[in-house]
């Protein structure tokens, strides 16, 4: 079920957080495959395991353009 929820954010600028594990990615979600989320950030691509994601939220585009 998590895969279906994440797939609606593909192509959108989001913040993906793993909570207490200390990993957060801010960027565009590019793909979701086999329980892995690929996020394209300013520093490069990141892979996050969907089992550990505690928060996923879409970021406003104007915030993205300011940074």
N, C-alpha and C positions, 0 to 999 in steps of 0.2 A: 504494500500500500504506500510506503514512503516514496517509492520510485514514481508512482503516479502523481503524487503531490509535488515532488521536486520538478518533474518534467514540465509543469506549467510555468516554471521560472526560467526555462532555457531561453537564452537570448536576452535576458534582463540583467540589469546591474543590481547586484544583491550583496548583502553581508551574510556569510555562512559561518556560524560559530559552533565549536565543539564544547563550549562551556568550561568546565573545570579542567579539561585537558589542555587548555591554553592556546588552542589554535583558532584563529579567525581569518577568514579570507574575504576581502572586499574586491569585487570585480564582476565580470560577466560570466554567468554560468553557461558553458558551451556544450557540455554533454553530460548524460547520466547513463551509465552502463554498468551492469553487474554490481550494483550497490555502491558504485564509486561516482562521485560528483567532480567534474573537472571545472575549475574556475580560472579564468584568464584575468590575472591581476597586472598591475603596473610592473611588477618585478618578474613576471613570467607566469607559467601555468602551475596550478596546484591541484593535487588530487586529495579529496577528503572522503573517508568512508562514511556512507550515509547512516550507518548504525550509531555513530557517535555524534551526529549533528543534533544540537539542542535548540538552535534558533536559526531560522532562515527568514530574512526580511528583505523586501525590495527597497532599494535606496532611491531617493529622488534624483532625477537626472541633473538638476541644477547643482546639487552638492557634488556630483561627479565632475562636472565641468569646471567648478571653482578650484579644485585641487590639482 
